[in-house]
Amino acid sequence: MGKEQVRVADVMIVDAIAVSRDATLEEVDIIIRSTFVTGLPVVDSEGRLVGVIGNAQLAAHRFARPVESSEHVPSKSASASTT
């Protein structure tokens, strides 16, 4: 006999937390970390799905930020020098 097929409806989260396009990345980060989910649906003012934001997008934004002039960035020659 074959294995019973489990449907998405049987395991999905029904009361998902959604955010609007106007939510800040900080708000999304707090929600994701406090609820232990990896992503959130983004909805318009009528509740229609317009996208998804998750850990990958948050990380990409964090690591793509410009370096502030007050931050020290080692030069290639300094990091490659040998003594």
PEGIFEN-V938883 format. One record per residue. N is the residue number from 1. RES is the residue in three letters. SS is DSSP state (H for helix, E for strand, C for the rest). PHI is phi in radians with two decimals (* if undefined). OMEGA is omega in whole degrees, 0 to 359 (NA if undefined). Layout:
BEGIN
{{N & RES & SS & PHI & OMEGA} {N & RES & SS & PHI & OMEGA}}
END
This chain:
BEGIN
{{1 & MET & C & * & 182} {2 & GLY & C & -1.43 & 178} {3 & LYS & C & -1.28 & 180} {4 & GLU & C & -1.19 & 179} {5 & GLN & C & -1.39 & 177} {6 & VAL & C & -1.65 & 181} {7 & ARG & C & -1.67 & 178} {8 & VAL & H & -0.95 & 181} {9 & ALA & H & -1.01 & 181} {10 & ASP & H & -1.36 & 185} {11 & VAL & H & -2.21 & 184} {12 & MET & C & -1.26 & 174} {13 & ILE & C & -1.47 & 183} {14 & VAL & C & -1.48 & 182} {15 & ASP & C & -1.72 & 182} {16 & ALA & C & -1.20 & 174} {17 & ILE & C & -1.48 & 179} {18 & ALA & E & -2.06 & 176} {19 & VAL & E & -2.16 & 178} {20 & SER & E & -1.58 & 177} {21 & ARG & C & -1.09 & 182} {22 & ASP & C & -1.48 & 179} {23 & ALA & C & -1.09 & 177} {24 & THR & C & -1.49 & 177} {25 & LEU & H & -1.11 & 177} {26 & GLU & H & -1.12 & 178} {27 & GLU & H & -1.08 & 179} {28 & VAL & H & -1.09 & 179} {29 & ASP & H & -1.05 & 180} {30 & ILE & H & -1.10 & 180} {31 & ILE & H & -1.11 & 182} {32 & ILE & H & -1.08 & 181} {33 & ARG & H & -1.20 & 183} {34 & SER & H & -1.44 & 181} {35 & THR & H & -1.89 & 178} {36 & PHE & C & 1.07 & 172} {37 & VAL & C & -1.74 & 181} {38 & THR & C & -1.83 & 179} {39 & GLY & E & -2.93 & 182} {40 & LEU & E & -2.34 & 172} {41 & PRO & E & -1.25 & 175} {42 & VAL & E & -1.90 & 184} {43 & VAL & E & -2.13 & 177} {44 & ASP & C & -1.49 & 185} {45 & SER & C & -1.13 & 178} {46 & GLU & C & -1.78 & 177} {47 & GLY & C & 1.46 & 179} {48 & ARG & C & -1.44 & 179} {49 & LEU & E & -1.12 & 177} {50 & VAL & E & -2.11 & 179} {51 & GLY & E & 3.02 & 179} {52 & VAL & E & -2.44 & 174} {53 & ILE & E & -2.22 & 183} {54 & GLY & E & -2.54 & 181} {55 & ASN & H & -0.98 & 181} {56 & ALA & H & -1.11 & 180} {57 & GLN & H & -1.22 & 177} {58 & LEU & H & -1.11 & 180} {59 & ALA & H & -1.14 & 180} {60 & ALA & H & -1.07 & 179} {61 & HIS & H & -1.19 & 180} {62 & ARG & H & -1.07 & 185} {63 & PHE & H & -1.45 & 180} {64 & ALA & C & -1.67 & 183} {65 & ARG & C & -1.16 & 178} {66 & PRO & C & -1.22 & 179} {67 & VAL & C & -1.39 & 178} {68 & GLU & C & -1.26 & 182} {69 & SER & C & -1.10 & 180} {70 & SER & C & -1.43 & 180} {71 & GLU & C & -1.48 & 179} {72 & HIS & C & -1.54 & 177} {73 & VAL & C & -2.07 & 180} {74 & PRO & C & -1.13 & 178} {75 & SER & C & -1.35 & 178} {76 & LYS & H & -1.05 & 182} {77 & SER & H & -1.16 & 180} {78 & ALA & H & -1.22 & 182} {79 & SER & H & -1.37 & 182} {80 & ALA & H & -1.73 & 184} {81 & SER & C & -1.25 & 178} {82 & THR & C & -2.11 & 180} {83 & THR & C & -2.00 & NA}}
END
